[in-house]
Amino acid sequence: MDLNKSKIIVATHVYATGPSQDLRDYLIEKKIADLLFIGHPLFYDQKFDDSGLERYRRGELLNKKYQKIKKRPEFIEYPLQILKTINWVLRSKKKWDLFVGSDNLNAFSGIILKKLGRVERVVYYVIDYNPHRFGNKIMNWFYHKVDQFCVKRADETWNLSERMSEARAEHFGVKKGNQVTAPIGIWYERFEEGRSSKPEKNCLIFMGHILKKQGVQHVIDAVPEIIKEISDFKFRIIGGGEYLDELKKQAERLKVSKYIDFTGYVESHKDVERLMNTGSLAIAMYDKYDESGKLSYTYYADPGKLKSYLASGLPILLTDVSHNAKEIEEKKCGQIIEQDAKSIAKAVIELMKDEKTLKEYRKNAINYAKQFDWETIFSTQLRRILS
């Protein structure tokens, strides 16, 4: 089927921008015949809108309507979201070629709509997955039963990494279902346009939500050792979060505040990319295990931050947690290090003082990132499912 003639629904839970919004933007750019984007709040927050929809035809916005958010118990809210999705699609009075449901509840809605004859094909788009999703055993059991239902009945399941399908097989014996890998992407051309030809020398970048589990505190612990060798070192921390104040206090205690640039929360994606482009090296200190000792979400997922670093021309120092950590090291786009101050300091000093290697890694990172352009990823996935 010609993508331009397609009628597609994308349904997702909304917290921050993510792959579902990128898919929406891709389909708008392609000016497909009809696009219905449905967004539901992931959880209650006064800053969010409630459930709503956007309707596009040939790339032009026809209608956009979101309700005022109301606080309801989760056992009421989530079934209500499913009913809203089904109702809105039925009221459209159309038969849709494809329903892409991001997470199992939205995919469940799509499967019901297929049973009702209003959707031709369904994709279950899995953005995050963990065999131990909830500490509550009943909730965890229910979540995975719905997940397994969707995997078995959707036309395709798009997993961010192969570890997701491996975990289903290992923990739940789920080997059925048409599961494919659809990695996180980036808008490569946008990064290419903004990429600096002369980044700041000796500037280390961290970008993301500032939480303790991100491990930024270990990097700050390494700063006193780094500045002994690199006097003009700068650590730029891009983002805000609940752990930011603690990091600032830590920098003060270690008397390294002048070497650290805390930008705080940056709303504009363009401004985030501009700030990343000032760096010469990036760092990602992911935890392999969560607080309960179980493998973390990052272990199973495909962190988008790494792709943004690479597309910005930033070689990465990272822990061996994400599924692609070893590949990044093998392609000489970065190095795997331990989550401690000594390992961090050693790697930062060696790479920043070796300009030839750093330049080679920068070139490799840019080339490696090309394959993750959303244009390539979405065109490949949609061509297959719509054929």
N, C-alpha and C positions, 0 to 999 in steps of 0.2 A: 504493500500500500504506500502511496505517495504521502510523505509526512505532511506536506502542505494541505492535503485534503482531509487530514485526520481531525477527529473530534476527541479530545483528551481531557480527562479529569485528573487533577492532582489534589490529594487530600492529606493534610499533615497536622501535627500538633506544633504550635508556635511558641517558642521561647526566645530564640535569637535567630538570625538568618542562618540558613543551612542548605543542604543539598536540594530540598524540595523547592525552596525559593529560587535556587539557581536553575532548576529544571523549569520552573515557571518562566523565568526570564529568557531561557533558551527558546522555549516554545513561542513566547511573544515575539522574539527576534525573527523566528522562522515564519511568523505570520500564518500559523496553522488555521484551519477553517473555524474551529471552535475550541475554546479553552475555558474550563471551569476550575478555579483554584479555591479550595475550601480550607480554611484555617480554624483550628480549635485551640483554646488556651491549654498549655501543658499543666498548669496549676494556677490557682487564684493569686493574682497580684493586681493591685489597683492600677498599675501602670499599663496593664494589658487590656486589649479589647476582648470581648467574648467571641463566641463562634461567629463566623461570617463567611462571605464568599466574594469572589471577584470573577467577572465574566468578560472574556475577550473574544473578539472576532477579527480574524486577519490582523492580529497585533494591536487592535484598537480596543481600549477599555469601554465596555458597554455599561457595566454596572458594578458598583463596589459597595457592599453593605456589611458592617460588623455591628453586633449588638453591644450594649453596655454590659460589662462583666458583672456577674452575680456570684456570690459565694454559696456553693452547694456542697454537700458531702460527696466524696469521690464515687461512692457506690451509686449515686444518682447522676452525677455529672457525666461520667464516661458513657453509660448506656444512652443518656440523652443526646450526647454528641453523635453516636451511631445513628440514632433516629433522625436527627437533623440532617446528617449527610444523605441518608436514604430519601428523606422527604424532598430535599432540594433537588436531587437528581431526578426523582420521579416528576416533580413539578416542571422540570425543564422540557418535558414532553419530547425528549430526543433519545435515540439509541446511540450510545457513545462507543467509540472504537477501543478505547483503552482507559482503564482506571489505575492510577498509581497511588497506592496507599502507603504512606510513610508511617511505619510502626504497625503492630498487629491489630489494633482496634480499627484503624482506618482501612487496613487491608480487609478485615472482616466485613466492613461495610461494603467494600467493592465486591466481595464474593457473594454476598446476599443480593446485590444489584444484578450480578451476572445470573444468579438463579431466577431473578424476576424478569430476565430478558432485556434489561436496559443497558447492559455493558457487555461488550464482546470479549474482551480480555482483561485480566487483572494481574498487576505486578505488586508484590509485597516488597517494599523498599525498607531494608533493615539498616537503620542509621546507628543504633547501639544495641548491643546484645551481651548478655552475661548469664551463664547458667545459674548464678546466684543473684538474680536481679533484685529480689527483696529478702530482707532478713526474716520476714513473716513467712512461714512455710506454706500456709494456705494461699496467700497472695502469690508467692513464687510458683506454686503448683498451677494456679489458675492462669497466670501470665504465660507459662510455657505450654499449657494445653491450647490456649488461643494461638500462640506462636506456631505450634505443630499443625494445628488445623489450617492455618494460612499457608504454611509451607507446602502442605500436601494438596491443597485445593487451588492455590493461585497458579496462573499459567507460568509465571516465573517468580523466583525470589532473588532480589538483588542484595547480596551481602557486601559489606565494605571490604571484608577480607575473607580469605579461605578459613581462617580460624573460627569463624562463626559456624560454618557448616560442619567443621570438624568437631566443635563443641557439642552441637546437636547430636551427632552420631555417638560421641563418647559418653555423654551424660544421659541421653534420652533414647538412644538407639534409633534416631530419626535419620534414615538414609534415603528416604523417598523425597520426591519433589524436585522440580527443575531449578536447582540453585546455581547461580552464576555470581562471579565476582564483579562488582561495579565500584571501583575505588573512588575516593573523594578526589575532586578535581579543583582546578583553579582557572580563572580567566587569564590565560597565558599572555594574550596580547596586551591586556591592561597592565600587567606587571612589566612587560617588555617596554612599554611606552614610558613607564615611570622609573625604571631601573636606573640607578645612578652609575655613571661611568667611573666616578671617583668617590667611592664611599669613604667615610671617616676612618683613618688609620687607627687600629687598636681599639675599635668600638665593638663591644659584645652586645648582642640583642637578645632580649627575652620578650615575647609577645604573648599575651593571653590573660585569662581570668586569674587573678592573684589569690590562690588558695594554698594552704600549707602543703597539700599533696603535689603541687607543681614543683616543689623542691628548690625554689629560688633562694631560700635561706642558705642552702649549701653553697651556692655560687657566691653569695655575700661573704660567707665564711672564708672563701678562697681569695677574696680581694686583697687582704693584707699581704699575702704571699706574692700575688701577681704584680702589685705595684713596686715590689722590690726590684723587679726585672724590667717592668714597663711603666715608666713614670707618668706617661700621658694616657694611661688606660682609662676607658670609660665603659661603664655598664649601664645600658639604657633599658629600663623596664617599662614596657608599653602595656598599659592596662590597669584596671582597678579591681577591687575585690576586698573581701572581708579580712584578708591577711596583710593588706598593704601597710597599715599602720605599724604592725609588728615588725615588718621588714625595715621600715624607716627607723624604728627604735634600735633594731639590731645594727644598722649602719652607723648610727650615732654611738652606740656602745663600742664598736670596733674602730671608731674615728675614721671612717672611710666615706662619709656622706658626700664629700666633694667629688668622689669618683663615680657616684651613682646618680643617674638621671631618672627620677620617678615621673613619668608623664601623667599618671592617673588614667582614668577612663577616657578613651578617645572614641567619639561617636561615629565619625565619618570613616568609611573603609579607605577612602583615598588618603586621608591623613595617616591612618595606620600604615598603609603601604609606603607612604612618603617617609615616615619615621623608620620603618624597617630598612629602607634603602640607604639610610645613613650609616648602617653597620658594615662591618667586614667579616663578622662571624656570629653565629647564632647558637643558642643552647636550649635543650629540652630535657629536663631532669624528671622524667616520668617514674612513678612508683609502679613496680610490678604487682604489688599486692595492696589490697585495700585494708582498712582498719581491722576488719574481721579475719584477715589472713587469707582471703580468697583472691584469686587472680582479678586484676582491675579491669575496668571497662576499656582502658587504653590498650591492654594486651589483646583484646578481641577486635578492636576497632581499627580505624585508619585515620590517625590524627591529621586534620586539615592544616594545622599549624605548620607541620613539616613541609607540606607542599608549598605553602606561602613563603617559607624561608627559602626553599630551593629556587622558586621562581624569581625571588628577589636577588638571587645570586649569592645567598648566604650559605656557606658550608656549615654543617651542623655538628655540634658536640652533643651526643645524646646517650641515654641509658639504653641497654639492650632489652627493651620492653615492647615497642611497636613491632608489628609483623615484618616491617620493611627496614628495620634498623641495620641488620647485617647487610642487606642489599645496598643501602646508602653508603656503608663503609666500603663494601667491595667495589662500588662504582667510583670510589674516591670523591664522594660528595660530602664526606664528614668522617667522624671517628666515634666509636663507641667508648664511653668512659664510665667509671663508677660514680655512684651518687655520694661522693665525699669531697671535702675541700682539697685534699692533696691531689687527687686524680684530676679534678677540675683545673686547679692552678697549673699543673704540669702540662696539660693539653693546651690550655689557652696560651701559655708562654711559648711553648714550642711552635705552635702554628702561627701566632702573630709575629714571631721573630723570623719565621721562614717565609718571606714574601713570595718566593717562587712557588712553593707548594700551595700556599694560600690562593695564589692567582690560578693555579691549575685546578684546585678544588672548586673555585668560583665558576670557572668555565664548565666544569663537569656538572655542577649543580644546575646551571641554567639549561644545559642540554638534556639532562635527565628529567627535568620538570616538564619539558615539552609534551611528553606522552600523556600528561595528566590534564591537558586542556579540556575544559568542559565540552567544548565543541566536539572533540574526538570521542570522549566517553559517552555523551548522550546520543550522538549520532550512531555509534556502534550498538548501544543497547536498544535504541528505538527501532533501528533498521531490522534487527533480529526479531523483536517481539511483534512488530507490525507486518512482517513479511508473511 
